[in-house]
Amino acid sequence: MASLLVVIVVTALVVVWVRGTRRNRARWLARLDLPGIWERDGEWGRIELTGDLDRGSYRLTDARDRPAESGTWFLHGHTLCLTSTQGERSECDLRLFEEGKIGIDGPRLERRIYQKVPSNVVPLRGRSSR
């Protein structure tokens, strides 16, 4: 009987911990607010992220004389994983400095700071929320 009580308590603690971890991640993703247009701070360049808060498509314009690169992205912890349409994959460290300002450090994106371009688009509720 005592071992059953221990199992119930441990299970309850694990459930509470998992729910708290998921809630914290959702808050962090909302604070990052990655989907949108990010322009390089102080230099020419931009990255456009579309999709969900933790994955989607990207378009990277890095140099004026080079065509834009596109592909898919996803977030794994604090790592931004970019996979181009040519199949090249790069993993970059992602840092949140403040609301609307991130740092990306990795292959081809060494120590870059991006600021989010403000958008005046306000999402409207759909018909299902009436």
N, C-alpha and C positions, 0 to 999 in steps of 0.2 A: 504494500500500500504506500509506503514512503517513497519507493522508487517511482511509482506512478505520479505522485505529487511532484517529484523532482523533474520528471519528463514534462509535465504540464507547465511548470514554472519556466523551464529552459525554453520550451516552445513559445510561450508567451513573450519572453524576452527577445527571442529571435524575430518574431513577428513585429514587435514594436520597433526594433532596431532597423529592420528592412523597410518598414513604412517611413520611418524618419529619414533614412538615407534617400529613398525615392523622393520624398517631399523636398529635401535639401537640394537634390539634383534639379528638380523641376524649377525651384526658385532661382538657382544659379543659371540655368538655361534661359529663363525669362529675363534675368538681369543682363545676360550677355546679348540677347536679342540679335543673333547673328544674321538672319535673313535680311537682306537689304544691300545697299551700295556702300562700300567702304573705300574712301580715298586715302592715298598714302600721305602721311603728314610731312610737309616740307619738301616733297619731291613728287614727280609725276608718276602716276600709277593708280590702279584701282582694282578692286576685286568685288564682284557682284555675287552674292550668295542668295539662292532661292530655295524654297522648300520648307521643311519643318524646322523647329528650333535646333535639332541635332543632326540633320542630314538633308541632302538635296543636291542641286546642281550649282556649279560655279562657272564664272567667266573671269579670267585673270588677264588684265591688260597691264603689262609690265614695262614695255618700252615703246616709244613712238614708232620705231622702225621695225618692230616685230609684230606679227599677227597675234590676236588674242588667243589664249589657251582656254579650253573649256573641258568640263568633265563633271564628275560627281564628288561630293564631299560628305564626310560624316565626322562626328565628334566622339572620341573614345577617351573618356576622362578629361584631361587637359591637353589632349593631342588632337590637332586638326589633321585629318587624313584626306589628301587630295589624290584622286585618280583621274588622270587625263583621258581623253577619248582615244589617245594612242596607247593607253595602257600603262603609262608611267605613273608610279605611285610615290608620293612623298608624304612624310609625316613631320608635322611642325608643332612646336610648343606654342600653346595659346595662352596669353596672359590678359586679364582684364585689368586695365589701369584705373578706369573710372567709367561711368555710364557713357557709352558712345565712343570709347577709345580702347583699342586692343593692340597687343603686340603679338607678332607672329615671327617665330624663329625656326628656320629649318632649311632644307635644300632649296636653292633658288630664291628663298624669301628670308635671307639672313637679317635678323634684328630689324624688322620693319614695324613701323607703327602706323596704324590706320585709324581714321576717324570716320564715324558713320555719317552719311549724308542724311540730313533730316528729311523726313517725308511728311507731306500734309495729307496723306491718304488715311482716312478713318474707316476701319472695317465696320460694315453695317451688319446687323443681325439678319440671318436668313429667315425664310418663311417658316421653318420648323420650330422657331423659338417663340411663336405667337401664343 
